[in-house]
């Protein structure tokens, strides 16, 4: 079966595992780019990359600090001048949460 959105699958599995109160989650297929922003801001703990010579697996240690994570789908074209408007619409508060933009 083909995965349509790898980023959405990874964030959904992290979110569901965090809600269940577990401490570890296995994400596959996944790349380092998905996990790095969450790790830099302290929402997840350490992670271990398992090289299976395919798409890769990552075992993530959860810290319990994550409230919600997800993907905006469909992907919208956002111009630089409209970035603050999108930020106000998506984030719950002015100093709460992060938006990760991809190209």
Residue, then its C-alpha position, 0 to 999 in steps of 0.5 A: x500500500x502506498x502512503x500518500x502523505x508521509x509527514x501526516x502519517x509521522x505526526x499522526x502516529x506521534x500525536x496518537x502515541x502521546x495521547x495514549x501516554x506511551x513513552x516510545x513510538x516507531x515511525x516509518x517511513x520517516x526522515x530526519x527532517x520530520x523529527x528535527x524541529x520537534x526535537x530542537x524545541x523540546x517537544x520530543x526527547x532523543x531519537x534513534x535512526x534505524x537504517x533498514x536500507x529502505x525508507x528508514x525507521x526512527x524510534x522516538x522517545x516522548x517527553x509528554x510535553x506535546x499537546x497537538x501536532x498535525x499537517x495542514x492539508x491540502x498544502x497551500x501556497x503562502x506568500x511572505x506578505x500573508x504569513x502573519x495572517x496564516x499564523x494568526x489563523x493557525x496558532x491558538x495564541x500569540x506566544x504559543x506553538x510553532x509553524x514549520x514551513x516546507x518548500 
